[in-house]
Amino acid sequence: MAEFIGFPKIARLSREIVITEKIDGTNGCIFIGGEDGEFLVGSRTRWITPETDNHGFARWAYDHKDELLTLGPGRHFGEWWGSGIQRGYGLQKGEKRFSLFNVKRWGNNAVRPKCCHVVPVLAVGDFTTEIVIHCLNNLKNYGSKAAPGFMQPEGVIIYHTVANIMFKKTLENDEKGKGE
């Protein structure tokens, strides 16, 4: 007899969302193993090292290893961005930043390693398309919150807390898929 697989519970759309700025850089991951304290650095698709780097992220991570270990066990994802990466955000002379995605855990400066930033929270509340459009319009009219004064931000990430899923909406070419 075939194994029974139930239909998954469906999350309600009109629940809490957290809207953050979508920074145009490259995805980064810091992995810290449990008891053994294994330390690995990743991009969106692979593990990287200073010898097989991604815009200097692995070199930066190993240079800040002691501080990054305070993130604790787990996978810590964020965006590596700045000078020489995608839009650059007006950062000069090689300045780059790592902004963690988990704003609930790392939003407090006192608990986050000093070498890390966090993506800016633009809004928190029940899902409506109006709040998403409002956040996009604010970015378009007033510029990036991650890099104040930079007037070409990419867009927003909408995290639906109950469904535990993220969506993105960009200011330019939102109707196109990645690489189109």
N, C-alpha and C positions, 0 to 999 in steps of 0.2 A: 504494500500500500504506500502511496506517495506521502511524503512528509507534509503535514498541514502547515501552511504559512498564512498567518492572519493578515488582514488589511491593516496598515498602520493608522494610528490616530492622526487626525487632521487638526493642525493648529488653527486657531482663529486669527484672521488677518488683523483685526482691529485690536491689537495688543501693543505692548511697549516696543518701540524701536529706538535705537541709538544711531544718530547720523553723525558720521565723522568725515573730515576732509580726506579725499582720495589723493594721495601724494603720488606724483609721477616719478618713480625711481625704479628700483629693482627689489624684489622680495628677498628677505633674509630670514634665516632661522638660526636660533641658538638652541642646541639640544644639550641638556644636562642630565646625565644618567642618575639613577637612584642612588643606591648605596655606594657604587664604585666611583661616582662623580665624573663619569665619562663626559668629555667635552667635544662636541662636534659643531661644525658651522655649515649651514646649507643655503642654497638659493631656492627658488621655487621648485626646481626639478631634480636637484642633485646635491650631494655633499661636496663642499669645496674646501680647499686648503690655500695657504698663501702661494703655493706653486701653481694651483689651478683655480685662481681667484675669480671673483665677479666684482669688478669695479673697486677692488681694494677692501671688500667687506671682510673676507677671511683674515687678512693681515690686521685690520682694525680690531676684529674680535679677539684674535690671539694676543694682541698688544694690551687688550683690556680684560683678559681672561679672569683675573682675580676678582675684579669688580662684577663682571657678568655672572660669575658663579653664585653671586648673592640672589640671582633670579630664582634659584632653587631648581629641583628636579622638574623636568618636563620639556616641552617644545615651546619656545617663545618666538612668535612670528612678528615681523615688523617690516618697515620699508627703509631701505638704504638709499639715501637721496642726497643730492647736492651737486657741487661743482663737477662737471663732466658726465653726469648721469641724466639722461632724458632732458627734462626742462631746465634743470640746474637751479631753479628758484632764486637766481641772483646771488647764490653763494659763490664766493671768489677764492682763488688761490688754493684750490684743492679741498676746501672745507666741505665735509660730508657729515651727515647725521643718520642715526638709526632711531626710528620712531616706532615704538611697540604698538601693536594693534589692540591689545586687551586693555581698554581704557578703564574698565571696572577694577581690574587688579592693579594697574600701574599708573592710574591717573593722579595719584597722590605723589608729589615730588619727594616726600620724606621716605617712601618705601621703594622708590625706583632707583636703580643705580644711576649715579650722576652722569655717566657716559651716555645714557639713553634719554631719548625724548619719548613722547607719546603722541599719537595722532590727535589733532584737535577735535574735540566734541563740538558739533554745531547745534544739535538739538536732541532732546530726549522727550518722548511722549508717545501717545497712541498713534498707530500708523494712519496717515492720510497722505494722499498725493500732494495736497497743498503744502504740507510741512516740508516735503522733499523739494518741491519747486521753490519754496521760500528760501531754503538753504542754498540751492543752486544760484538763485538770483543774488543773494548776498555775496557769494563768492565772485560772481561775475561783476558786480558793481563795486565791491570793496576789496577784492583780492584775497589772496591766501591768508589763512590764519596761522599756518605752519611757518610761513616766511612773510611776515607783514611787509607790504609794499610791493610784493610780486603780484602782478595783475593778470597772470595767465594760469590760474589754478586749473587742475584737471577735472575735478568733479567731487562726488560724494560716494561714500559707502553707507548703505542702510543695513544695519544689523537688526534682525527680528529676533528678540530675545526668547520668546516662547518656542518658535520653530528652530532656533539655533542655526539660522541661515543668513548669509550676506548677499546683498545685491549691490550693483554699482550703477551709477548714472553719471555720464560725463557731460561736460559743457559743449564739447565739440565731437561730432561724428558718433553720437550715442547710438544711432540706428545701425551702425556697422559693427561687425564682429572684430575681435582682435586680429590684426594682420590684414584686414581688408583695406 
